[in-house]
Structures are given as structure tokens and as C-alpha cells.
Amino acid sequence: MMICQRCDGLMVRERYDDLELGSAEYEISAWRCLNCGAIVDPVIAAHHQTTHKTEPDQLWRQRLKELVTAA
């Protein structure tokens, strides 16, 4: 069982056709949230690991500081 990082909803495993390869014969496995519809596949998960290395609170503070100084 997996929990959605966006809304804490239940995620289920689904299979999707990989249309990038030009054929519906290739499938990828991904998780889809039953509440908000978020989809997480291996590419999305890898991207989140490389872009979310800072602590959430630290990232939030940085964005808030940028918004305040821009105004």
C-alpha cells in the first residue's frame, strides 16, 4: 500500500501504455491516487528524489522569502 504525498490518499498500482516508444505493446507500471488523481511512475519518482533534497520546511521558507522580497 502506498500513500499519496500530495493529499495523503490511497494510491493503487496501474499499468499504462508507453506511447513514447510508438507502440501500445510496451507498458509501464505507476501508482495513481484515488483521491486527487496524482500519478507517480519511475521517472517522476526519480525526478522527485533529485529535486527534493532540501528539507520541506527549508524549501518552504526559501520560497516564502523570495515571494516577500519580490513584492
N, CA, C and O atoms as a Maestro MAE file, in Angstrom:
{
 s_m_m2io_version
 :::
 2.0.0
}

f_m_ct {
 s_m_title
 :::
 protein
 m_atom[284] {
  # First column is atom index #
  i_m_mmod_type
  r_m_x_coord
  r_m_y_coord
  r_m_z_coord
  i_m_residue_number
  s_m_chain_name
  s_m_pdb_residue_name
  s_m_pdb_atom_name
  i_m_atomic_number
  :::
  1 25 0.848 -1.171 0.000 1 A "MET " " N  " 7
  2 3 0.000 0.000 0.000 1 A "MET " " CA " 6
  3 2 0.898 1.240 0.000 1 A "MET " " C  " 6
  4 15 1.935 1.275 0.663 1 A "MET " " O  " 8
  5 25 0.480 2.245 -0.751 2 A "MET " " N  " 7
  6 3 1.242 3.480 -0.845 2 A "MET " " CA " 6
  7 2 0.307 4.656 -0.560 2 A "MET " " C  " 6
  8 15 -0.869 4.631 -0.921 2 A "MET " " O  " 8
  9 25 0.852 5.685 0.094 3 A "ILE " " N  " 7
  10 3 0.084 6.869 0.444 3 A "ILE " " CA " 6
  11 2 0.557 8.031 -0.441 3 A "ILE " " C  " 6
  12 15 1.757 8.201 -0.656 3 A "ILE " " O  " 8
  13 25 -0.371 8.810 -0.941 4 A "CYS " " N  " 7
  14 3 -0.081 9.943 -1.812 4 A "CYS " " CA " 6
  15 2 0.636 11.044 -1.038 4 A "CYS " " C  " 6
  16 15 0.203 11.422 0.051 4 A "CYS " " O  " 8
  17 25 1.727 11.558 -1.592 5 A "GLN " " N  " 7
  18 3 2.454 12.651 -0.951 5 A "GLN " " CA " 6
  19 2 1.715 13.975 -1.079 5 A "GLN " " C  " 6
  20 15 1.948 14.891 -0.291 5 A "GLN " " O  " 8
  21 25 0.840 14.086 -2.045 6 A "ARG " " N  " 7
  22 3 0.115 15.340 -2.265 6 A "ARG " " CA " 6
  23 2 -1.060 15.493 -1.306 6 A "ARG " " C  " 6
  24 15 -1.247 16.562 -0.724 6 A "ARG " " O  " 8
  25 25 -1.864 14.424 -1.132 7 A "CYS " " N  " 7
  26 3 -3.098 14.569 -0.343 7 A "CYS " " CA " 6
  27 2 -3.261 13.506 0.741 7 A "CYS " " C  " 6
  28 15 -4.278 13.500 1.434 7 A "CYS " " O  " 8
  29 25 -2.291 12.611 0.905 8 A "ASP " " N  " 7
  30 3 -2.345 11.503 1.872 8 A "ASP " " CA " 6
  31 2 -3.421 10.484 1.546 8 A "ASP " " C  " 6
  32 15 -3.844 9.728 2.421 8 A "ASP " " O  " 8
  33 25 -3.873 10.455 0.290 9 A "GLY " " N  " 7
  34 3 -4.874 9.484 -0.133 9 A "GLY " " CA " 6
  35 2 -4.261 8.135 -0.471 9 A "GLY " " C  " 6
  36 15 -3.040 7.992 -0.533 9 A "GLY " " O  " 8
  37 25 -5.103 7.170 -0.686 10 A "LEU " " N  " 7
  38 3 -4.677 5.822 -1.043 10 A "LEU " " CA " 6
  39 2 -4.266 5.769 -2.510 10 A "LEU " " C  " 6
  40 15 -4.974 6.279 -3.377 10 A "LEU " " O  " 8
  41 25 -3.121 5.149 -2.784 11 A "MET " " N  " 7
  42 3 -2.652 5.008 -4.163 11 A "MET " " CA " 6
  43 2 -2.751 3.543 -4.575 11 A "MET " " C  " 6
  44 15 -2.496 2.641 -3.778 11 A "MET " " O  " 8
  45 25 -3.123 3.324 -5.822 12 A "VAL " " N  " 7
  46 3 -3.227 1.977 -6.371 12 A "VAL " " CA " 6
  47 2 -2.273 1.837 -7.550 12 A "VAL " " C  " 6
  48 15 -1.976 2.809 -8.245 12 A "VAL " " O  " 8
  49 25 -1.800 0.621 -7.763 13 A "ARG " " N  " 7
  50 3 -0.880 0.354 -8.861 13 A "ARG " " CA " 6
  51 2 -1.677 0.133 -10.138 13 A "ARG " " C  " 6
  52 15 -2.655 -0.614 -10.160 13 A "ARG " " O  " 8
  53 25 -1.234 0.806 -11.214 14 A "GLU " " N  " 7
  54 3 -1.882 0.655 -12.516 14 A "GLU " " CA " 6
  55 2 -0.815 0.479 -13.586 14 A "GLU " " C  " 6
  56 15 0.359 0.782 -13.375 14 A "GLU " " O  " 8
  57 25 -1.250 -0.016 -14.736 15 A "ARG " " N  " 7
  58 3 -0.345 -0.183 -15.875 15 A "ARG " " CA " 6
  59 2 -0.811 0.745 -16.986 15 A "ARG " " C  " 6
  60 15 -2.002 0.838 -17.280 15 A "ARG " " O  " 8
  61 25 0.156 1.432 -17.602 16 A "TYR " " N  " 7
  62 3 -0.140 2.389 -18.666 16 A "TYR " " CA " 6
  63 2 0.651 2.022 -19.914 16 A "TYR " " C  " 6
  64 15 1.767 1.512 -19.824 16 A "TYR " " O  " 8
  65 25 0.068 2.284 -21.074 17 A "ASP " " N  " 7
  66 3 0.785 2.084 -22.333 17 A "ASP " " CA " 6
  67 2 1.842 3.164 -22.479 17 A "ASP " " C  " 6
  68 15 1.572 4.341 -22.242 17 A "ASP " " O  " 8
  69 25 3.053 2.763 -22.869 18 A "ASP " " N  " 7
  70 3 4.135 3.709 -23.102 18 A "ASP " " CA " 6
  71 2 4.098 4.120 -24.568 18 A "ASP " " C  " 6
  72 15 4.688 3.458 -25.422 18 A "ASP " " O  " 8
  73 25 3.408 5.204 -24.851 19 A "LEU " " N  " 7
  74 3 3.220 5.644 -26.237 19 A "LEU " " CA " 6
  75 2 4.466 6.299 -26.818 19 A "LEU " " C  " 6
  76 15 4.545 6.494 -28.031 19 A "LEU " " O  " 8
  77 25 5.432 6.639 -25.987 20 A "GLU " " N  " 7
  78 3 6.663 7.253 -26.471 20 A "GLU " " CA " 6
  79 2 7.434 6.291 -27.377 20 A "GLU " " C  " 6
  80 15 8.135 6.728 -28.290 20 A "GLU " " O  " 8
  81 25 7.310 5.006 -27.133 21 A "LEU " " N  " 7
  82 3 8.017 4.019 -27.944 21 A "LEU " " CA " 6
  83 2 7.285 3.709 -29.242 21 A "LEU " " C  " 6
  84 15 7.765 2.896 -30.033 21 A "LEU " " O  " 8
  85 25 6.150 4.327 -29.480 22 A "GLY " " N  " 7
  86 3 5.434 4.170 -30.739 22 A "GLY " " CA " 6
  87 2 4.587 2.923 -30.833 22 A "GLY " " C  " 6
  88 15 4.115 2.572 -31.914 22 A "GLY " " O  " 8
  89 25 4.388 2.250 -29.716 23 A "SER " " N  " 7
  90 3 3.595 1.041 -29.749 23 A "SER " " CA " 6
  91 2 2.908 0.853 -28.412 23 A "SER " " C  " 6
  92 15 3.463 1.182 -27.364 23 A "SER " " O  " 8
  93 25 1.718 0.331 -28.453 24 A "ALA " " N  " 7
  94 3 0.981 0.059 -27.220 24 A "ALA " " CA " 6
  95 2 1.406 -1.270 -26.605 24 A "ALA " " C  " 6
  96 15 0.845 -1.688 -25.592 24 A "ALA " " O  " 8
  97 25 2.387 -1.936 -27.203 25 A "GLU " " N  " 7
  98 3 2.851 -3.217 -26.668 25 A "GLU " " CA " 6
  99 2 3.693 -3.036 -25.415 25 A "GLU " " C  " 6
  100 15 3.872 -3.987 -24.654 25 A "GLU " " O  " 8
  101 25 4.214 -1.834 -25.185 26 A "TYR " " N  " 7
  102 3 5.062 -1.567 -24.032 26 A "TYR " " CA " 6
  103 2 4.230 -0.911 -22.943 26 A "TYR " " C  " 6
  104 15 3.506 0.054 -23.188 26 A "TYR " " O  " 8
  105 25 4.344 -1.446 -21.747 27 A "GLU " " N  " 7
  106 3 3.594 -0.908 -20.626 27 A "GLU " " CA " 6
  107 2 4.551 -0.474 -19.534 27 A "GLU " " C  " 6
  108 15 5.630 -1.040 -19.361 27 A "GLU " " O  " 8
  109 25 4.128 0.544 -18.802 28 A "ILE " " N  " 7
  110 3 4.876 0.957 -17.619 28 A "ILE " " CA " 6
  111 2 3.942 0.843 -16.424 28 A "ILE " " C  " 6
  112 15 2.723 0.959 -16.555 28 A "ILE " " O  " 8
  113 25 4.523 0.617 -15.277 29 A "SER " " N  " 7
  114 3 3.753 0.493 -14.057 29 A "SER " " CA " 6
  115 2 3.866 1.808 -13.290 29 A "SER " " C  " 6
  116 15 4.941 2.406 -13.233 29 A "SER " " O  " 8
  117 25 2.764 2.253 -12.705 30 A "ALA " " N  " 7
  118 3 2.761 3.503 -11.959 30 A "ALA " " CA " 6
  119 2 1.726 3.421 -10.843 30 A "ALA " " C  " 6
  120 15 0.895 2.513 -10.807 30 A "ALA " " O  " 8
  121 25 1.796 4.381 -9.945 31 A "TRP " " N  " 7
  122 3 0.827 4.488 -8.869 31 A "TRP " " CA " 6
  123 2 -0.089 5.669 -9.153 31 A "TRP " " C  " 6
  124 15 0.378 6.722 -9.588 31 A "TRP " " O  " 8
  125 25 -1.403 5.507 -8.911 32 A "ARG " " N  " 7
  126 3 -2.371 6.588 -9.094 32 A "ARG " " CA " 6
  127 2 -3.164 6.767 -7.808 32 A "ARG " " C  " 6
  128 15 -3.635 5.797 -7.215 32 A "ARG " " O  " 8
  129 25 -3.305 8.025 -7.384 33 A "CYS " " N  " 7
  130 3 -4.048 8.335 -6.163 33 A "CYS " " CA " 6
  131 2 -5.547 8.295 -6.451 33 A "CYS " " C  " 6
  132 15 -6.014 8.874 -7.431 33 A "CYS " " O  " 8
  133 25 -6.285 7.615 -5.600 34 A "LEU " " N  " 7
  134 3 -7.733 7.532 -5.762 34 A "LEU " " CA " 6
  135 2 -8.428 8.837 -5.386 34 A "LEU " " C  " 6
  136 15 -9.552 9.081 -5.824 34 A "LEU " " O  " 8
  137 25 -7.780 9.679 -4.581 35 A "ASN " " N  " 7
  138 3 -8.394 10.950 -4.158 35 A "ASN " " CA " 6
  139 2 -8.144 12.068 -5.162 35 A "ASN " " C  " 6
  140 15 -9.089 12.663 -5.681 35 A "ASN " " O  " 8
  141 25 -6.859 12.357 -5.439 36 A "CYS " " N  " 7
  142 3 -6.541 13.539 -6.249 36 A "CYS " " CA " 6
  143 2 -6.114 13.205 -7.680 36 A "CYS " " C  " 6
  144 15 -6.000 14.105 -8.512 36 A "CYS " " O  " 8
  145 25 -5.878 11.936 -7.973 37 A "GLY " " N  " 7
  146 3 -5.517 11.538 -9.329 37 A "GLY " " CA " 6
  147 2 -4.048 11.663 -9.663 37 A "GLY " " C  " 6
  148 15 -3.662 11.448 -10.812 37 A "GLY " " O  " 8
  149 25 -3.213 12.006 -8.690 38 A "ALA " " N  " 7
  150 3 -1.772 12.116 -8.940 38 A "ALA " " CA " 6
  151 2 -1.225 10.783 -9.426 38 A "ALA " " C  " 6
  152 15 -1.620 9.726 -8.933 38 A "ALA " " O  " 8
  153 25 -0.315 10.834 -10.394 39 A "ILE " " N  " 7
  154 3 0.306 9.628 -10.934 39 A "ILE " " CA " 6
  155 2 1.806 9.709 -10.688 39 A "ILE " " C  " 6
  156 15 2.436 10.724 -10.983 39 A "ILE " " O  " 8
  157 25 2.374 8.638 -10.147 40 A "VAL " " N  " 7
  158 3 3.809 8.567 -9.894 40 A "VAL " " CA " 6
  159 2 4.341 7.321 -10.580 40 A "VAL " " C  " 6
  160 15 3.997 6.197 -10.213 40 A "VAL " " O  " 8
  161 25 5.195 7.539 -11.593 41 A "ASP " " N  " 7
  162 3 5.854 6.426 -12.274 41 A "ASP " " CA " 6
  163 2 7.347 6.496 -11.929 41 A "ASP " " C  " 6
  164 15 7.759 7.419 -11.226 41 A "ASP " " O  " 8
  165 25 8.168 5.550 -12.400 42 A "PRO " " N  " 7
  166 3 9.587 5.564 -12.052 42 A "PRO " " CA " 6
  167 2 10.315 6.860 -12.442 42 A "PRO " " C  " 6
  168 15 11.210 7.300 -11.720 42 A "PRO " " O  " 8
  169 25 9.947 7.465 -13.558 43 A "VAL " " N  " 7
  170 3 10.600 8.709 -13.989 43 A "VAL " " CA " 6
  171 2 10.232 9.855 -13.049 43 A "VAL " " C  " 6
  172 15 11.098 10.635 -12.655 43 A "VAL " " O  " 8
  173 25 8.963 9.959 -12.692 44 A "ILE " " N  " 7
  174 3 8.516 11.006 -11.774 44 A "ILE " " CA " 6
  175 2 9.173 10.813 -10.400 44 A "ILE " " C  " 6
  176 15 9.622 11.782 -9.788 44 A "ILE " " O  " 8
  177 25 9.228 9.581 -9.922 45 A "ALA " " N  " 7
  178 3 9.831 9.301 -8.618 45 A "ALA " " CA " 6
  179 2 11.314 9.678 -8.617 45 A "ALA " " C  " 6
  180 15 11.801 10.248 -7.641 45 A "ALA " " O  " 8
  181 25 12.033 9.369 -9.689 46 A "ALA " " N  " 7
  182 3 13.451 9.721 -9.771 46 A "ALA " " CA " 6
  183 2 13.635 11.234 -9.776 46 A "ALA " " C  " 6
  184 15 14.562 11.752 -9.155 46 A "ALA " " O  " 8
  185 25 12.752 11.940 -10.477 47 A "HIS " " N  " 7
  186 3 12.828 13.396 -10.519 47 A "HIS " " CA " 6
  187 2 12.605 13.993 -9.132 47 A "HIS " " C  " 6
  188 15 13.302 14.927 -8.736 47 A "HIS " " O  " 8
  189 25 11.645 13.460 -8.405 48 A "HIS " " N  " 7
  190 3 11.369 13.961 -7.058 48 A "HIS " " CA " 6
  191 2 12.550 13.728 -6.137 48 A "HIS " " C  " 6
  192 15 12.825 14.559 -5.272 48 A "HIS " " O  " 8
  193 25 13.259 12.611 -6.300 49 A "GLN " " N  " 7
  194 3 14.408 12.331 -5.452 49 A "GLN " " CA " 6
  195 2 15.542 13.312 -5.706 49 A "GLN " " C  " 6
  196 15 16.253 13.685 -4.773 49 A "GLN " " O  " 8
  197 25 15.723 13.735 -6.949 50 A "THR " " N  " 7
  198 3 16.825 14.643 -7.253 50 A "THR " " CA " 6
  199 2 16.470 16.098 -6.968 50 A "THR " " C  " 6
  200 15 17.365 16.894 -6.684 50 A "THR " " O  " 8
  201 25 15.204 16.468 -7.033 51 A "THR " " N  " 7
  202 3 14.824 17.867 -6.838 51 A "THR " " CA " 6
  203 2 14.370 18.187 -5.423 51 A "THR " " C  " 6
  204 15 14.274 19.362 -5.069 51 A "THR " " O  " 8
  205 25 14.090 17.194 -4.613 52 A "HIS " " N  " 7
  206 3 13.599 17.441 -3.257 52 A "HIS " " CA " 6
  207 2 14.611 17.025 -2.204 52 A "HIS " " C  " 6
  208 15 14.256 16.378 -1.219 52 A "HIS " " O  " 8
  209 25 15.863 17.392 -2.406 53 A "LYS " " N  " 7
  210 3 16.891 17.031 -1.437 53 A "LYS " " CA " 6
  211 2 16.898 17.948 -0.227 53 A "LYS " " C  " 6
  212 15 17.394 17.559 0.830 53 A "LYS " " O  " 8
  213 25 16.361 19.158 -0.352 54 A "THR " " N  " 7
  214 3 16.283 20.050 0.797 54 A "THR " " CA " 6
  215 2 15.092 19.664 1.645 54 A "THR " " C  " 6
  216 15 14.135 19.062 1.158 54 A "THR " " O  " 8
  217 25 15.156 20.016 2.920 55 A "GLU " " N  " 7
  218 3 14.048 19.712 3.813 55 A "GLU " " CA " 6
  219 2 12.824 20.518 3.401 55 A "GLU " " C  " 6
  220 15 12.971 21.662 2.970 55 A "GLU " " O  " 8
  221 25 11.621 19.961 3.519 56 A "PRO " " N  " 7
  222 3 10.415 20.680 3.110 56 A "PRO " " CA " 6
  223 2 10.275 22.042 3.785 56 A "PRO " " C  " 6
  224 15 9.915 23.019 3.129 56 A "PRO " " O  " 8
  225 25 10.555 22.121 5.096 57 A "ASP " " N  " 7
  226 3 10.430 23.399 5.794 57 A "ASP " " CA " 6
  227 2 11.423 24.420 5.248 57 A "ASP " " C  " 6
  228 15 11.098 25.598 5.097 57 A "ASP " " O  " 8
  229 25 12.614 23.964 4.961 58 A "GLN " " N  " 7
  230 3 13.649 24.854 4.434 58 A "GLN " " CA " 6
  231 2 13.260 25.358 3.042 58 A "GLN " " C  " 6
  232 15 13.441 26.537 2.737 58 A "GLN " " O  " 8
  233 25 12.743 24.497 2.225 59 A "LEU " " N  " 7
  234 3 12.302 24.886 0.884 59 A "LEU " " CA " 6
  235 2 11.133 25.861 0.968 59 A "LEU " " C  " 6
  236 15 11.081 26.837 0.220 59 A "LEU " " O  " 8
  237 25 10.200 25.600 1.873 60 A "TRP " " N  " 7
  238 3 9.052 26.484 2.047 60 A "TRP " " CA " 6
  239 2 9.507 27.867 2.484 60 A "TRP " " C  " 6
  240 15 9.026 28.873 1.963 60 A "TRP " " O  " 8
  241 25 10.430 27.923 3.438 61 A "ARG " " N  " 7
  242 3 10.943 29.213 3.915 61 A "ARG " " CA " 6
  243 2 11.642 29.978 2.798 61 A "ARG " " C  " 6
  244 15 11.493 31.195 2.686 61 A "ARG " " O  " 8
  245 25 12.401 29.268 1.979 62 A "GLN " " N  " 7
  246 3 13.107 29.908 0.874 62 A "GLN " " CA " 6
  247 2 12.117 30.495 -0.126 62 A "GLN " " C  " 6
  248 15 12.295 31.631 -0.566 62 A "GLN " " O  " 8
  249 25 11.090 29.754 -0.490 63 A "ARG " " N  " 7
  250 3 10.085 30.261 -1.426 63 A "ARG " " CA " 6
  251 2 9.330 31.446 -0.848 63 A "ARG " " C  " 6
  252 15 9.055 32.415 -1.555 63 A "ARG " " O  " 8
  253 25 8.992 31.373 0.443 64 A "LEU " " N  " 7
  254 3 8.295 32.473 1.083 64 A "LEU " " CA " 6
  255 2 9.161 33.727 1.099 64 A "LEU " " C  " 6
  256 15 8.667 34.827 0.851 64 A "LEU " " O  " 8
  257 25 10.441 33.569 1.388 65 A "LYS " " N  " 7
  258 3 11.360 34.707 1.396 65 A "LYS " " CA " 6
  259 2 11.446 35.335 0.001 65 A "LYS " " C  " 6
  260 15 11.462 36.559 -0.124 65 A "LYS " " O  " 8
  261 25 11.501 34.512 -1.041 66 A "GLU " " N  " 7
  262 3 11.562 35.024 -2.416 66 A "GLU " " CA " 6
  263 2 10.287 35.793 -2.771 66 A "GLU " " C  " 6
  264 15 10.348 36.829 -3.432 66 A "GLU " " O  " 8
  265 25 9.138 35.284 -2.331 67 A "LEU " " N  " 7
  266 3 7.875 35.967 -2.610 67 A "LEU " " CA " 6
  267 2 7.796 37.313 -1.890 67 A "LEU " " C  " 6
  268 15 7.327 38.299 -2.458 67 A "LEU " " O  " 8
  269 25 8.250 37.349 -0.653 68 A "VAL " " N  " 7
  270 3 8.184 38.568 0.129 68 A "VAL " " CA " 6
  271 2 9.136 39.623 -0.430 68 A "VAL " " C  " 6
  272 15 8.773 40.796 -0.516 68 A "VAL " " O  " 8
  273 25 10.336 39.227 -0.808 69 A "THR " " N  " 7
  274 3 11.305 40.199 -1.329 69 A "THR " " CA " 6
  275 2 10.943 40.657 -2.736 69 A "THR " " C  " 6
  276 15 11.355 41.743 -3.144 69 A "THR " " O  " 8
  277 25 10.186 39.866 -3.488 70 A "ALA " " N  " 7
  278 3 9.789 40.242 -4.845 70 A "ALA " " CA " 6
  279 2 8.650 41.252 -4.827 70 A "ALA " " C  " 6
  280 15 8.479 42.011 -5.780 70 A "ALA " " O  " 8
  281 25 7.879 41.267 -3.763 71 A "ALA " " N  " 7
  282 3 6.710 42.163 -3.691 71 A "ALA " " CA " 6
  283 2 7.058 43.570 -3.299 71 A "ALA " " C  " 6
  284 15 6.173 44.421 -3.202 71 A "ALA " " O  " 8
  :::
 }
 m_bond[283] {
  # First column is bond index #
  i_m_from
  i_m_to
  i_m_order
  :::
  1 1 2 1
  2 2 3 1
  3 3 4 2
  4 3 5 1
  5 5 6 1
  6 6 7 1
  7 7 8 2
  8 7 9 1
  9 9 10 1
  10 10 11 1
  11 11 12 2
  12 11 13 1
  13 13 14 1
  14 14 15 1
  15 15 16 2
  16 15 17 1
  17 17 18 1
  18 18 19 1
  19 19 20 2
  20 19 21 1
  21 21 22 1
  22 22 23 1
  23 23 24 2
  24 23 25 1
  25 25 26 1
  26 26 27 1
  27 27 28 2
  28 27 29 1
  29 29 30 1
  30 30 31 1
  31 31 32 2
  32 31 33 1
  33 33 34 1
  34 34 35 1
  35 35 36 2
  36 35 37 1
  37 37 38 1
  38 38 39 1
  39 39 40 2
  40 39 41 1
  41 41 42 1
  42 42 43 1
  43 43 44 2
  44 43 45 1
  45 45 46 1
  46 46 47 1
  47 47 48 2
  48 47 49 1
  49 49 50 1
  50 50 51 1
  51 51 52 2
  52 51 53 1
  53 53 54 1
  54 54 55 1
  55 55 56 2
  56 55 57 1
  57 57 58 1
  58 58 59 1
  59 59 60 2
  60 59 61 1
  61 61 62 1
  62 62 63 1
  63 63 64 2
  64 63 65 1
  65 65 66 1
  66 66 67 1
  67 67 68 2
  68 67 69 1
  69 69 70 1
  70 70 71 1
  71 71 72 2
  72 71 73 1
  73 73 74 1
  74 74 75 1
  75 75 76 2
  76 75 77 1
  77 77 78 1
  78 78 79 1
  79 79 80 2
  80 79 81 1
  81 81 82 1
  82 82 83 1
  83 83 84 2
  84 83 85 1
  85 85 86 1
  86 86 87 1
  87 87 88 2
  88 87 89 1
  89 89 90 1
  90 90 91 1
  91 91 92 2
  92 91 93 1
  93 93 94 1
  94 94 95 1
  95 95 96 2
  96 95 97 1
  97 97 98 1
  98 98 99 1
  99 99 100 2
  100 99 101 1
  101 101 102 1
  102 102 103 1
  103 103 104 2
  104 103 105 1
  105 105 106 1
  106 106 107 1
  107 107 108 2
  108 107 109 1
  109 109 110 1
  110 110 111 1
  111 111 112 2
  112 111 113 1
  113 113 114 1
  114 114 115 1
  115 115 116 2
  116 115 117 1
  117 117 118 1
  118 118 119 1
  119 119 120 2
  120 119 121 1
  121 121 122 1
  122 122 123 1
  123 123 124 2
  124 123 125 1
  125 125 126 1
  126 126 127 1
  127 127 128 2
  128 127 129 1
  129 129 130 1
  130 130 131 1
  131 131 132 2
  132 131 133 1
  133 133 134 1
  134 134 135 1
  135 135 136 2
  136 135 137 1
  137 137 138 1
  138 138 139 1
  139 139 140 2
  140 139 141 1
  141 141 142 1
  142 142 143 1
  143 143 144 2
  144 143 145 1
  145 145 146 1
  146 146 147 1
  147 147 148 2
  148 147 149 1
  149 149 150 1
  150 150 151 1
  151 151 152 2
  152 151 153 1
  153 153 154 1
  154 154 155 1
  155 155 156 2
  156 155 157 1
  157 157 158 1
  158 158 159 1
  159 159 160 2
  160 159 161 1
  161 161 162 1
  162 162 163 1
  163 163 164 2
  164 163 165 1
  165 165 166 1
  166 166 167 1
  167 167 168 2
  168 167 169 1
  169 169 170 1
  170 170 171 1
  171 171 172 2
  172 171 173 1
  173 173 174 1
  174 174 175 1
  175 175 176 2
  176 175 177 1
  177 177 178 1
  178 178 179 1
  179 179 180 2
  180 179 181 1
  181 181 182 1
  182 182 183 1
  183 183 184 2
  184 183 185 1
  185 185 186 1
  186 186 187 1
  187 187 188 2
  188 187 189 1
  189 189 190 1
  190 190 191 1
  191 191 192 2
  192 191 193 1
  193 193 194 1
  194 194 195 1
  195 195 196 2
  196 195 197 1
  197 197 198 1
  198 198 199 1
  199 199 200 2
  200 199 201 1
  201 201 202 1
  202 202 203 1
  203 203 204 2
  204 203 205 1
  205 205 206 1
  206 206 207 1
  207 207 208 2
  208 207 209 1
  209 209 210 1
  210 210 211 1
  211 211 212 2
  212 211 213 1
  213 213 214 1
  214 214 215 1
  215 215 216 2
  216 215 217 1
  217 217 218 1
  218 218 219 1
  219 219 220 2
  220 219 221 1
  221 221 222 1
  222 222 223 1
  223 223 224 2
  224 223 225 1
  225 225 226 1
  226 226 227 1
  227 227 228 2
  228 227 229 1
  229 229 230 1
  230 230 231 1
  231 231 232 2
  232 231 233 1
  233 233 234 1
  234 234 235 1
  235 235 236 2
  236 235 237 1
  237 237 238 1
  238 238 239 1
  239 239 240 2
  240 239 241 1
  241 241 242 1
  242 242 243 1
  243 243 244 2
  244 243 245 1
  245 245 246 1
  246 246 247 1
  247 247 248 2
  248 247 249 1
  249 249 250 1
  250 250 251 1
  251 251 252 2
  252 251 253 1
  253 253 254 1
  254 254 255 1
  255 255 256 2
  256 255 257 1
  257 257 258 1
  258 258 259 1
  259 259 260 2
  260 259 261 1
  261 261 262 1
  262 262 263 1
  263 263 264 2
  264 263 265 1
  265 265 266 1
  266 266 267 1
  267 267 268 2
  268 267 269 1
  269 269 270 1
  270 270 271 1
  271 271 272 2
  272 271 273 1
  273 273 274 1
  274 274 275 1
  275 275 276 2
  276 275 277 1
  277 277 278 1
  278 278 279 1
  279 279 280 2
  280 279 281 1
  281 281 282 1
  282 282 283 1
  283 283 284 2
  :::
 }
}
